[in-house]
Amino acid sequence: MASYDVIVVGCGGWGLAVLKVLTEMGLHVMGIEREDICHNLRQYMKRMVMHSRLSYMVLDPADAILAQKGDAHHPLIEELIQSYRDFAVKFDLPIKTHHELIDIEGSKNDFVLTVRNSAFPPVQHLKGAHASHGNRIVRLTAKRVVLATGSFDCPNLAGIPGELDEAVHHYFHEWEHIKDKNLLFIGGGFSAADGIIALCQRNTILWVVRKPIGVIEQILHDQKTSWGQADARLVNTEILANSQILSLEDSTAVIQTPHGQKTWDYDLCFMLIGHKPNEELCARLLHGNLAYDEETFESCERPGVYLVGALAKKHLEHIGLTDRLCPDNQGVRYIERIRYAMQQEFRGR
Ligand SMILES: Cc1cc2nc3c(=O)[nH]c(=O)nc-3n(C[C@H](O)[C@H](O)[C@H](O)COP(=O)(O)OP(=O)(O)OC[C@H]3O[C@@H](n4cnc5c(N)ncnc54)[C@H](O)[C@@H]3O)c2cc1C
């Protein structure tokens, strides 16, 4: 059984940053990622302009995109992924892709991780012509485990009838093919605003938000001025502020507005009210308790397991490995805390 000082689970931006730091310390480290690295980022809206400047998210201060486009550049999501890929390659980070953590047994110093390897060669079914990927279960041991699995696995729901219907989507990814449709957007956050701006030229949109109109106008204003989308224009879109959905059944939305009820027939609905970590996995590993020590990031529920990144923080936190570019970048402080905590844990090595 392969054995490590630390296994880092999840190779998004935070997993990669932690892997780099721990590798530099001379620890025997392995990153495992259920798909390809940055799998969650690949599910974001295609061609999305990131709200943060690249210098707040980039891991390598010598990054080529940063060097070429500069500090103030708001990268497309594809550029950010490319920058993380380059980082992993440049620093030769030890990563097993297509390895999904299923469970952790044991305790500090003697963890045994059960991992599903979906890259195992395809298995030919005895009946039928379809080949499917085999799922080989492997076991890895580690003294410490860092969980960097993000908070994108489970969409928030609102308990509305019809919200799980086929026409209701909780993620916004592929959009270029959508045209001549009646679209319903729910949620007053940046994801909805981004999606509407992308689709409003070629579709008719109703945007239902609980927030007051002033908040929505601010989001749209920010989109134009601060986030590099100067050309953003809202057309063919009606905004129902201070409103909430009562039902989404049978592709008809029933909406409570300040002026009474309204109905709207939609072809596609995007219900974008946020996401949360994988509840099943968190229940199995941590009894659903995501509390951690603020200084060390060590789980209160399970000593020896550390929570970092979006899993640890409900809200966005910028990431980085240097504050030369962005002195107010909180992510840099968090990575330093992890480094320090691990130095204490492996003192004398
Ligand atoms: C639409 C949207 C826009 C955003 N825009 C910005 C922005 O402009 N600026 C900003 O700073 N932040 C932004 N964020 C937030 C930012 O993307 C996240 O905070 C950040 O990606 C979190 O990084 P992470 O490494 O913690 O998690 P993730 O990037 O989510 O990575 C988690 C990784 O863990 C893997 N994983 C999960 N479960 C397992 C398992 N069981 N076994 C193995 N691997 C597993 C996943 O496949 C994934 O690769 C945005 C988020 C969203 C949703």
The ligand as an SDF file (V2000), in Angstrom:
LIG
                    3D

 53 58  0  0  0  0  0  0  0  0999 V2000
  -19.2250   30.9610  -10.9740 C   0  0  0  0  0  0  0  0  0  0  0  0
  -18.0840   31.2270  -10.0410 C   0  0  0  0  0  0  0  0  0  0  0  0
  -17.2720   32.3370  -10.2510 C   0  0  0  0  0  0  0  0  0  0  0  0
  -16.2070   32.5870   -9.3950 C   0  0  0  0  0  0  0  0  0  0  0  0
  -15.4150   33.6670   -9.6240 N   0  0  0  0  0  0  0  0  0  0  0  0
  -14.3500   33.9160   -8.8120 C   0  0  0  0  0  0  0  0  0  0  0  0
  -13.4980   35.0280   -9.0220 C   0  0  0  0  0  0  0  0  0  0  0  0
  -13.6810   35.8170   -9.9360 O   0  0  0  0  0  0  0  0  0  0  0  0
  -12.4530   35.1930   -8.1810 N   0  0  0  0  0  0  0  0  0  0  0  0
  -12.1990   34.3250   -7.1590 C   0  0  0  0  0  0  0  0  0  0  0  0
  -11.2300   34.5070   -6.4190 O   0  0  0  0  0  0  0  0  0  0  0  0
  -13.0060   33.2710   -6.9500 N   0  0  0  0  0  0  0  0  0  0  0  0
  -14.0570   33.0590   -7.7490 C   0  0  0  0  0  0  0  0  0  0  0  0
  -14.8790   31.9890   -7.5070 N   0  0  0  0  0  0  0  0  0  0  0  0
  -14.5850   31.1150   -6.3710 C   0  0  0  0  0  0  0  0  0  0  0  0
  -13.4370   30.2230   -6.6820 C   0  0  0  0  0  0  0  0  0  0  0  0
  -13.6030   29.6080   -7.9190 O   0  0  0  0  0  0  0  0  0  0  0  0
  -13.3560   29.1820   -5.6280 C   0  0  0  0  0  0  0  0  0  0  0  0
  -13.3220   29.8070   -4.3810 O   0  0  0  0  0  0  0  0  0  0  0  0
  -12.0620   28.4020   -5.8390 C   0  0  0  0  0  0  0  0  0  0  0  0
  -12.0950   27.7560   -7.0960 O   0  0  0  0  0  0  0  0  0  0  0  0
  -11.9560   27.3730   -4.7730 C   0  0  0  0  0  0  0  0  0  0  0  0
  -10.8140   26.6170   -5.0160 O   0  0  0  0  0  0  0  0  0  0  0  0
  -10.6340   25.2130   -4.3210 P   0  0  0  0  0  0  0  0  0  0  0  0
   -9.3190   24.6980   -4.8060 O   0  0  0  0  0  0  0  0  0  0  0  0
  -10.8850   25.3430   -2.8890 O   0  0  0  0  0  0  0  0  0  0  0  0
  -11.8350   24.3130   -4.8760 O   0  0  0  0  0  0  0  0  0  0  0  0
  -12.2010   23.8640   -6.3570 P   0  0  0  0  0  0  0  0  0  0  0  0
  -11.6280   24.7570   -7.3950 O   0  0  0  0  0  0  0  0  0  0  0  0
  -13.6630   23.6650   -6.3420 O   0  0  0  0  0  0  0  0  0  0  0  0
  -11.4340   22.4820   -6.4920 O   0  0  0  0  0  0  0  0  0  0  0  0
  -11.8160   21.3370   -5.8040 C   0  0  0  0  0  0  0  0  0  0  0  0
  -11.2280   20.1360   -6.5130 C   0  0  0  0  0  0  0  0  0  0  0  0
  -11.4380   18.9820   -5.7130 O   0  0  0  0  0  0  0  0  0  0  0  0
  -11.8220   17.9070   -6.5340 C   0  0  0  0  0  0  0  0  0  0  0  0
  -12.5560   16.9300   -5.7190 N   0  0  0  0  0  0  0  0  0  0  0  0
  -13.7650   17.1000   -5.1310 C   0  0  0  0  0  0  0  0  0  0  0  0
  -14.1230   15.9830   -4.4480 N   0  0  0  0  0  0  0  0  0  0  0  0
  -13.1030   15.0950   -4.6120 C   0  0  0  0  0  0  0  0  0  0  0  0
  -12.8870   13.7680   -4.1510 C   0  0  0  0  0  0  0  0  0  0  0  0
  -13.7830   13.1110   -3.4010 N   0  0  0  0  0  0  0  0  0  0  0  0
  -11.7380   13.1340   -4.5010 N   0  0  0  0  0  0  0  0  0  0  0  0
  -10.8090   13.7720   -5.2650 C   0  0  0  0  0  0  0  0  0  0  0  0
  -10.9880   15.0330   -5.7350 N   0  0  0  0  0  0  0  0  0  0  0  0
  -12.1080   15.6880   -5.4130 C   0  0  0  0  0  0  0  0  0  0  0  0
  -12.6730   18.5600   -7.6030 C   0  0  0  0  0  0  0  0  0  0  0  0
  -12.7810   17.7420   -8.7420 O   0  0  0  0  0  0  0  0  0  0  0  0
  -11.9050   19.8550   -7.8450 C   0  0  0  0  0  0  0  0  0  0  0  0
  -10.9140   19.7240   -8.8510 O   0  0  0  0  0  0  0  0  0  0  0  0
  -15.9560   31.7160   -8.3260 C   0  0  0  0  0  0  0  0  0  0  0  0
  -16.7680   30.6120   -8.1130 C   0  0  0  0  0  0  0  0  0  0  0  0
  -17.8340   30.3660   -8.9590 C   0  0  0  0  0  0  0  0  0  0  0  0
  -18.6970   29.1610   -8.7240 C   0  0  0  0  0  0  0  0  0  0  0  0
  1  2  1  0
  2  3  1  0
  2 52  2  0
  3  4  2  0
  4  5  1  0
  4 50  1  0
  5  6  2  0
  6  7  1  0
  6 13  1  0
  7  8  2  0
  7  9  1  0
  9 10  1  0
 10 11  2  0
 10 12  1  0
 12 13  2  0
 13 14  1  0
 14 15  1  0
 14 50  1  0
 15 16  1  0
 16 17  1  0
 16 18  1  0
 18 19  1  0
 18 20  1  0
 20 21  1  0
 20 22  1  0
 22 23  1  0
 23 24  1  0
 24 25  2  0
 24 26  1  0
 24 27  1  0
 27 28  1  0
 28 29  2  0
 28 30  1  0
 28 31  1  0
 31 32  1  0
 32 33  1  0
 33 34  1  0
 33 48  1  0
 34 35  1  0
 35 36  1  0
 35 46  1  0
 36 37  1  0
 36 45  1  0
 37 38  2  0
 38 39  1  0
 39 40  1  0
 39 45  2  0
 40 41  1  0
 40 42  2  0
 42 43  1  0
 43 44  2  0
 44 45  1  0
 46 47  1  0
 46 48  1  0
 48 49  1  0
 50 51  2  0
 51 52  1  0
 52 53  1  0
M  END
$$$$
